[in-house]
Amino acid sequence: MRLVSDCRLAIRTEGPDVVIYLAEPHTMDGAIVLARLNKAALLVSNVLFNEVKAAYSKWLQVQVAVCTGVVPEMIDRIPPEPREGNA
């Protein structure tokens, strides 16, 4: 996967973890795992979860801007494809 202005963060619950992926806009094919965090520790506080999400979003904005010259707007949205179970 190459870094382009229309990539996205996909944050998914997988078993005991919350996994943060760098993915293409409409698929998880070729997605790159950026972080695997313990769900129990992360969900102690909604504030903590939101801070982690914001930090990764900011990181992605900077990386895309450096590589493409485009500063993306981060938008929370429903995943673009159906998911099985909680993965």
Sine and cosine of phi, psi and omega as CSV:
sin_phi,cos_phi,sin_psi,cos_psi,sin_omega,cos_omega
0.00,0.00,0.75,-0.66,0.07,-1.00
-0.99,-0.16,0.50,-0.86,-0.04,-1.00
-0.98,0.20,0.87,-0.49,0.02,-1.00
-0.75,-0.66,0.18,-0.98,-0.09,-1.00
-0.92,0.38,-0.31,0.95,-0.04,-1.00
-0.95,-0.30,0.45,0.89,0.13,-0.99
-0.98,0.21,0.14,-0.99,-0.05,-1.00
-0.59,-0.81,0.31,-0.95,0.19,-0.98
-1.00,-0.04,0.74,-0.67,0.11,-0.99
-0.90,-0.44,0.86,-0.51,-0.02,-1.00
-0.92,-0.39,0.89,-0.45,-0.11,-0.99
-0.76,-0.65,0.55,-0.84,0.10,-1.00
-1.00,0.01,0.83,-0.56,0.02,-1.00
-0.74,-0.67,0.98,-0.21,-0.04,-1.00
0.86,0.51,-0.80,-0.60,-0.04,-1.00
-0.99,0.11,0.07,1.00,-0.09,-1.00
-0.89,-0.46,0.39,-0.92,0.27,-0.96
-0.95,-0.30,0.84,-0.54,-0.08,-1.00
-0.92,-0.38,0.76,-0.65,0.01,-1.00
-0.96,-0.28,0.85,-0.53,-0.02,-1.00
-0.92,-0.40,0.47,-0.88,0.27,-0.96
-0.99,-0.17,0.86,-0.51,-0.13,-0.99
-0.68,-0.73,0.31,-0.95,0.11,-0.99
-0.95,0.31,0.31,-0.95,-0.13,-0.99
-0.86,0.52,-0.59,0.80,-0.16,-0.99
-0.85,-0.53,0.25,0.97,-0.01,-1.00
-0.40,-0.91,0.35,-0.94,0.12,-0.99
-0.98,-0.19,-0.01,1.00,0.03,-1.00
-0.86,0.52,0.80,-0.61,0.03,-1.00
0.97,0.26,0.19,0.98,-0.01,-1.00
-0.88,0.47,0.53,-0.85,-0.04,-1.00
-0.94,-0.33,0.78,-0.62,0.05,-1.00
-0.97,0.26,0.85,-0.52,0.06,-1.00
-1.00,-0.09,-0.58,0.82,-0.04,-1.00
-0.39,-0.92,0.52,-0.85,0.12,-0.99
-0.77,-0.64,0.93,-0.37,-0.11,-0.99
-0.88,-0.47,0.55,-0.84,0.02,-1.00
-0.93,0.37,0.86,-0.50,-0.06,-1.00
-0.88,0.48,-0.67,0.74,-0.04,-1.00
-0.88,0.48,-0.67,0.74,0.01,-1.00
-0.94,0.34,-0.63,0.77,-0.06,-1.00
-0.95,0.31,-0.58,0.81,-0.09,-1.00
-1.00,0.02,0.17,0.99,0.11,-0.99
-0.86,0.52,-0.56,0.83,-0.05,-1.00
-0.60,-0.80,0.75,-0.66,0.10,-1.00
-0.89,0.46,-0.53,0.85,0.01,-1.00
-0.89,0.45,-0.71,0.70,0.02,-1.00
-0.87,0.49,-0.73,0.69,0.01,-1.00
-0.86,0.51,-0.71,0.71,0.00,-1.00
-0.91,0.42,-0.58,0.81,0.03,-1.00
-0.93,0.37,-0.66,0.75,0.04,-1.00
-0.90,0.44,-0.71,0.70,0.02,-1.00
-0.87,0.50,-0.69,0.72,0.00,-1.00
-0.90,0.43,-0.63,0.77,0.00,-1.00
-0.90,0.43,-0.70,0.72,0.03,-1.00
-0.93,0.38,-0.58,0.81,0.05,-1.00
-0.89,0.45,-0.69,0.72,0.02,-1.00
-0.90,0.43,-0.68,0.74,0.04,-1.00
-0.85,0.53,-0.71,0.71,-0.01,-1.00
-0.90,0.43,-0.66,0.75,0.05,-1.00
-0.84,0.55,-0.72,0.69,-0.02,-1.00
-0.90,0.43,-0.71,0.70,-0.02,-1.00
-0.88,0.47,-0.69,0.72,0.01,-1.00
-0.91,0.42,-0.68,0.74,0.00,-1.00
-0.88,0.47,-0.67,0.74,0.00,-1.00
-0.91,0.42,-0.67,0.74,-0.09,-1.00
-0.99,0.16,-0.49,0.87,-0.13,-0.99
-0.86,-0.51,-0.30,0.95,-0.10,-1.00
0.99,0.14,0.00,1.00,0.00,-1.00
-0.95,-0.31,0.77,-0.64,0.06,-1.00
-1.00,-0.09,0.94,-0.33,-0.06,-1.00
-0.97,0.24,0.47,-0.88,0.13,-0.99
-1.00,-0.05,0.79,-0.61,-0.02,-1.00
-1.00,0.07,0.82,-0.58,-0.05,-1.00
-0.80,-0.60,0.79,-0.61,0.12,-0.99
-0.97,0.23,0.75,-0.66,0.04,-1.00
-0.48,-0.88,0.24,-0.97,0.02,-1.00
-0.93,0.37,0.62,-0.79,0.03,-1.00
-0.80,0.60,0.61,-0.79,-0.10,-1.00
-0.98,0.22,-0.09,1.00,-0.02,-1.00
-0.67,-0.74,0.45,-0.89,0.03,-1.00
-0.89,0.45,0.53,-0.84,0.04,-1.00
-0.88,-0.47,0.55,-0.83,0.08,-1.00
-1.00,-0.01,0.72,-0.69,0.03,-1.00
0.86,0.51,-0.77,-0.64,-0.05,-1.00
-0.91,-0.41,0.24,0.97,-0.05,-1.00
-0.99,-0.14,0.00,0.00,0.00,0.00
